Amino acid sequence: MAGNSWEGFVVEQIISNLNNQCIPFYYRTQTGSELDLCIMKGNEIVATFENKLSNNPKISRGNTESITDLKTTNNFIVTFSAGDYALNDKWQVYDLNSIEKHLLRLGLKEENK
């Protein structure tokens, strides 16, 4: 239950910081591959997010299949307080307190929002 609440909270926090050029959506395939949040700007998926309550996050095969299908390069795992580091060559781990700076860097958030 706590994990689901965390996922919803993170999605709300990210969406509330997006500029009006961004379109957020949930991604799931018939085979069960899924991502908690994808952000589209224009015709491009700029970032994907998988939200994990654990500070020692693991990525599922379905998450990896999703980013392969979508061909995304900015793939984030958002944790409560794990810090900022590369999980591997496809996924970056960021805690919720630092995600805002990455939204700014990608042009998904306006400076004054």
C-alpha positions as CSV (number, residue, x, y, z in Angstrom):
1,M,0.0,0.0,0.0
2,A,2.8,2.4,0.9
3,G,4.5,1.8,-2.5
4,N,1.3,2.7,-4.4
5,S,0.9,5.9,-2.3
6,W,4.5,6.8,-3.0
7,E,4.1,6.3,-6.7
8,G,1.0,8.5,-6.8
9,F,2.6,11.2,-4.7
10,V,5.7,11.4,-6.9
11,V,3.6,11.5,-10.1
12,E,1.6,14.4,-8.7
13,Q,4.7,16.3,-7.6
14,I,6.3,15.9,-11.1
15,I,3.2,16.8,-13.0
16,S,2.6,19.9,-10.8
17,N,6.0,21.2,-11.9
18,L,5.7,20.7,-15.6
19,N,5.4,23.6,-18.0
20,N,2.3,23.7,-20.2
21,Q,4.2,22.3,-23.3
22,C,4.5,18.9,-21.6
23,I,2.0,16.0,-21.8
24,P,2.3,13.4,-19.0
25,F,1.0,9.9,-19.4
26,Y,1.2,6.4,-17.9
27,Y,2.6,3.7,-20.2
28,R,1.6,0.0,-20.1
29,T,1.6,-2.7,-22.8
30,Q,-0.6,-5.8,-23.2
31,T,2.3,-7.8,-22.1
32,G,2.6,-5.9,-18.8
33,S,5.6,-3.7,-19.5
34,E,5.0,-0.4,-17.8
35,L,6.3,3.0,-16.6
36,D,4.8,5.1,-13.9
37,L,5.1,8.4,-15.9
38,C,6.3,9.5,-19.3
39,I,6.6,13.1,-20.3
40,M,6.1,14.1,-23.9
41,K,7.1,17.5,-25.3
42,G,6.2,18.1,-28.9
43,N,6.4,14.7,-30.7
44,E,9.2,13.3,-28.5
45,I,9.1,11.4,-25.2
46,V,11.6,13.4,-23.3
47,A,11.7,11.5,-20.0
48,T,10.4,8.4,-18.2
49,F,9.9,7.8,-14.5
50,E,9.7,4.8,-12.4
51,N,9.0,5.5,-8.7
52,K,10.3,3.3,-6.0
53,L,9.8,3.7,-2.3
54,S,13.0,1.7,-1.6
55,N,16.3,3.4,-1.5
56,N,17.8,0.3,-3.1
57,P,15.7,0.3,-6.2
58,K,15.5,-2.6,-8.7
59,I,14.2,-2.3,-12.3
60,S,11.9,-4.9,-13.7
61,R,12.3,-6.5,-17.1
62,G,9.0,-4.8,-18.1
63,N,10.5,-1.4,-17.2
64,T,13.6,-2.1,-19.4
65,E,11.4,-3.4,-22.2
66,S,9.4,-0.1,-22.0
67,I,12.3,2.2,-22.5
68,T,13.6,0.0,-25.3
69,D,10.2,0.2,-27.0
70,L,10.0,4.0,-26.5
71,K,13.7,4.5,-27.4
72,T,14.1,7.0,-24.5
73,T,17.4,8.2,-23.0
74,N,16.3,10.2,-20.0
75,N,15.0,7.4,-17.7
76,F,14.7,8.2,-14.0
77,I,14.0,6.1,-10.9
78,V,12.7,8.4,-8.2
79,T,13.3,7.3,-4.6
80,F,12.7,8.9,-1.2
81,S,16.3,9.7,-0.3
82,A,18.7,7.5,-2.2
83,G,20.7,10.4,-3.6
84,D,21.7,10.9,-7.3
85,Y,23.6,8.1,-9.1
86,A,23.6,6.0,-12.3
87,L,22.0,2.6,-11.7
88,N,23.3,1.5,-15.0
89,D,23.8,3.0,-18.5
90,K,20.0,3.4,-19.1
91,W,18.7,4.5,-15.7
92,Q,19.5,7.3,-13.3
93,V,18.4,7.3,-9.7
94,Y,17.3,10.6,-8.1
95,D,15.6,11.3,-4.9
96,L,12.5,13.5,-4.9
97,N,14.3,16.5,-3.6
98,S,16.6,16.7,-6.6
99,I,14.2,15.8,-9.4
100,E,13.2,19.5,-9.9
101,K,16.7,20.4,-11.2
102,H,16.6,17.6,-13.7
103,L,13.2,18.8,-15.0
104,L,14.7,22.2,-15.4
105,R,17.7,20.8,-17.3
106,L,15.5,19.0,-19.7
107,G,13.3,22.1,-20.3
108,L,10.2,20.4,-18.8
109,K,9.9,23.0,-16.0
110,E,9.9,26.8,-16.1
111,E,12.3,28.5,-13.8
112,N,9.6,30.4,-11.9
113,K,7.1,27.5,-11.5
